[in-house]
């Protein structure tokens, strides 16, 4: 496999992962939206935030796994810590 074929294979893999994430996000929005409507018409207390929070953490993890980005505050902290430890010795 030459370099161009490898790049195409990696791009296809990334697009497939992104498509999976967007599908996950769409299903999350649909289900949580439906649960919010049900919650609005039943009972006195709100409970929809708990499945939204739990599943939302999973969606966030999926996004980080697909897009490979960590939140900016973590990246900045990591860079500062590496610099600090590298200059310590």
N, C-alpha and C positions, 0 to 999 in steps of 0.2 A: 504494500500500500504506500503510495507516494504521499508527499506532504499535502497536496491539494485534496486528495481523497480523504485523508485523515481530518483535515479541517472541515470538510463537508459532513463527514460522519459525526464529528463533535457538534457541529451546528445543528444537525438533525436531532441529536440527542438533547441538546439544550431546548430546542423548540418543542420537543415532545414533553419535556419536564415543565416548561412554561405553560403549555396547553393543559397539562394535568393540574397545575396550580390554579389557573383561571377557572377551570371546571370546579375545583374544590371551593374556591371563593364564591362562585355563583351558587352552588348548592348551599353553602353556609348562609349566604344572604337570603336565599329563598326560604330555607327552613327556619332561620331565626326570625325573619319577617312574618312567616306564618305563625310561629309560636307567639310573637308579640301581639298579633291580632287576637289569637285565642286567649292570651293572658288579659288583654284589654276587656274582653267580654265575659270573663269568668272570674269569680273570686274577688276578694278585697285586697289581697296583697300581690305585689309584683314578684314573680319568680323567674321571668325570662332572662334576666341578667346573668343568672348562674350558668345555664347552658351556653349563653352567648360568650361569657368570659372563658369558660373551659374550652370550648371549641375554638374560640378566637385565639387562644394561646397556641393551639395546634395549627391554625392557619398561619399565624406569625412564624412558627417554626418551619412550616412548609415553605413560606416565602423566603426565609433566610437560607434554607437548604437549596432552593432553586436559583435564587439570584445571588447568593453568596455574599450578602452584605450584612454587616453588623451595624447596629445603630451607631450614629456618629459619636455619641457620648462614650460608648464602649471603645470604639476605635481610637479616639483621642486619648482615653485613659491608657489603653494598651501601648500606644506609641510613647506616651510619657513614661510609663513604667519601664519599658525596654530601654529607653534612653537613660533613665535613672540608674537601672541595674548595670547597664554597660559601663557607665562612668563611675560606678561605685568602686570597682576593683582597679 
